[in-house]
Structure formats: C-alpha cells, structure tokens
Amino acid sequence: DTAVSQTPKYLVTQMGNDKSIKCEQNLGHDTMYWYKQDSKKFLKIMFSYNNKELIINETVPNRFSPKSPDKAHLNLHINSLELGDSAVYFCASSQNIGSGNTIYFGEGSWLTVV
Amino acid sequence: GNSVTQMEGPVTLSEEAFLTINCTYTATGYPSLFWYVQYPGEGLQLLLKATKADDKGSNKGFEATYRKETTSFHLEKGSVQVSDSAVYFCALIPTGNQFYFGTGTSLTVIP
C-alpha cells in the first residue's frame, strides 16, 4: 500500500542508452513532481504536473522528457544518457500546488551511468 | 524571491546530546514550513510542519517553531539517538507556488 511508488529502484546503464523511470501515486493527489538529488544530497526540482498538465519545467536538458498518462502516473524518460546523469531521482506528489500542502516522496531511483 | 538556508553539515553528536539545526527562509506571502528527514538509502519523509506564524510542529521528539519575526524554523531535539542519524531538509511552500528545499544537513549520532 505504498503511497508513491517508483521503479526501478536501482538502474545501471551505459552512456548513450535510453531509459525510463516509472512513478505511480495512490493518494488521489493532483500534483506530481520529479526531483534530482546529486551526490551532495542537493535536491533540484525538474518537473511538476498538475492534473496531467506541465506546470514546472526547470532548466533541464531536453534529453529528459516527462510523461503523465493520467494524474496518478508521472514517468521520466531519459535519452542518450550521460555520466553526469548519475544521481538519485525522486518522484513525489502533493494534493495540489500551494501553501498548506505536504509533499510525499517515493523511495528513489538510483541511476548509475557507466 | 523564495529560498531556504540551512546550516551546513555534517553535524556529529554524541548520543543524548541536544540538537539544533538552523533554518531561515525568505518567501512571498504566507508560506508553510517543513522539516523532512532522509535515512540512508531511503526517500524523504515528512518529519514535521507548521502552516502559520507561531505554530510549533513536533514529531518523534523533534520540534520546530515558525518564527515570522526572525523568518526561522529551527529544528531541535533534546536528546538524540543513534537512530536519528540521517540528512535533514528544511523546506517551504509559499502561497500558490512550488516547494523550495534547503541543501540538507547531515547528522551523525555516535554511541
């Protein structure tokens, strides 16, 4: 009964490959996010969707493409992986955007590009 | 603009020591403030939150008070345990806006 679940948890892949990380939330939330956490634990927001509509699109290489087939799912596809893409990627959700909301995180996907 | 500044780590304490992790913020409107904790190999979990000035959030012996006059939300615990070793993130969400996270403070508690 995990609230925000993402797969895979660990992913090791070669440079130049294309990979996807899937995320699902069963909380009935309207807003979902992708965050990237680097080796120094710094969290950077990448994307946010509200009711399947893209509302936050930070400066991220266009090799990263989010897809939200419905408001319970937000997948992240990465093309032509580079060494610098190695990081932990967290999916998260909140009821909606704005003050008073709490954000709930998935367990993270550890991506290693070799 | 909106931002969160928290004390740099790493912080190392002996078991039963008093913990303070400082967090200050700048924000438009009336933000909600949060502390999240990340245990090794896991995702971030909500530790506590406060939604308006002078509110005190508390959980698992941790406390933080929303101080509008000093724009602060410092995390405190009276007696830390080895199991509290983790990375702690201060965060805010301003009115009608996205979440902003601090850079995280790593805490190690030694027996």
Interface residues (C-beta under 8 A of the other chain):
Chain A: V4 Y33 K40 K41 F42 L43 I45 S48 I56 F90 A92 S94 I97 G98 S99 G100 N101 T102 I103 Y104 F105 G106 E107 G108
Chain B: G29 Y30 P31 S32 F34 Y36 Q38 E42 G43 L44 Q45 L46 K49 T51 V87 F89 A91 I93 P94 T95 G96 N97 Q98 F99 F101 T103 G104 S106
